Amino acid sequence: METVAPFKEIIEEIKAAGGDAFKRCFQCGLCDTVCPWNRVIKFSMRKVVRAAAFGLTDIESEDIWRCTTCGRCPERCPRDVRQIDSGIALRRIATEYQVFPAAVKPLRTISGSLAGDGNPLNAERSRRSAWAEGLGVKPFAEEMELLYFPGCYPCYDPRAKKIARATAGILQRAGVEFGILGEKESCCGESIRKAGEEELFKRLARENIANFIAAGVKKILVSSPHCYQTFKHEYPEFMVHFEVVHVNQYLFELLREGRLEITGAYAKKVTYHDPCYLGRHNHIYDEPREVLKLVPGLELVEMVDHHFDSLCCGGGGGRIWMETPKEERFSDLRMAQAVASGAQVLATSCPYCITNFEESSLSLSEDEKIEIKDITEIIIEVL
């Protein structure tokens, strides 16, 4: 594949992107031992780092696009190589020169949809609040307690819309004054930034920030851990600070304060999947489990990999938009772990996770069938 710049120039940019981070690596291999890719194929993050330190010679390789930014290797690295940041830097260079392997090319369509309609699903911006039809959800006003920001999947995807509707129903039952921005809301930009499209991320971020400020937003409730990560840790790069709360945290707060009362029972065995950007990246492990434990009749069981060791669903780092062969899907492995736990329900708190698990569940036999629920869907049932 030809590039639009001299190869030597690309190599120099790669070296500069890595900086001292790549050079700190002394090839201990801990990153490879914890990487979920090595459960499905042979993959070496250590090799990517080593190649980048000396000027990556195979920029067309899919290897720099495999990372799901799950967060396991940076926590284990004794040399602070910052594999995620370094990998994203390489993706930015590849994007700049329009060098993509076949599996990554769908990102070009996603980029166009984000730039045109503010979402990656090629859906009309005018339909962004259609999920709320018939629920009496109001446009956000400054005097309201919080802004509910569902995110792209819960706004447009038929399955994920159930998460947004359940969340709105819970907030209404609790008497929370909340509103939405509707078509003024754009994608938070997290996944496209991780895929190397830095300028598009900045554009989306500035649009959202301008609309948040204009509306008088101070507190934002989100359904997606990816939105949580971006608003809480990345939007401050633009010199703004909003109070950001994930729905699991808020549910626990509402229940603890008595603003929400569970009156029904849920007589099922449930296992909980920790999304990478809620668990490892933001250390939110207890609140979702405490919420589930408060449901009468619900029996909570753990899978083999849980809490910090939770197995990634495979959707992070922009991988949700890339092509992954069935035999390489982490979500299939996670579904097998959920079935092995003996649970009847796999609960989680991330639209990407639910999307991947729903797809993987199609391959389960009849005696392996397991329900996939967002925690809000369980709670709305018992109110």
Buried (B, 14 or more C-beta within 10 A) or exposed (E): EEBEEEEEEBBEBBBEBBBEBBBBBEBBEBBBEBBBBEEBEEBBBBEBBBBBBEBBEEBBBBBBBBBBBBBBBBEBBEEEBBBBBBBBBBBBBBBBBEBBBEBBEBBEEBBEBBBEBBBBBEBEBEBBBEBBEEEEBEEBEEEBEBBBBBBBBBBBBEBBBBBBBBBBBBBBBBEBEBBBBBBBBBBBBBBBBBBBBBEBBBBBBBBBBEBBEEBEBBBBBBBBBBBBBBBBBBBEEEEBEBEBBBBBBBBBBBBEEEEBEBEEEBEBBBBBBBBBBBBBBBEBBEBBBBBBEBBEEBBBBBBEBBBEEBBBBBBBBBBBBBEBEEEBBBBBBBBBBBBEBEBBBBBBBBBBBBBBBBBBBEEBEEEEEBBBBBBBBBBBBBB
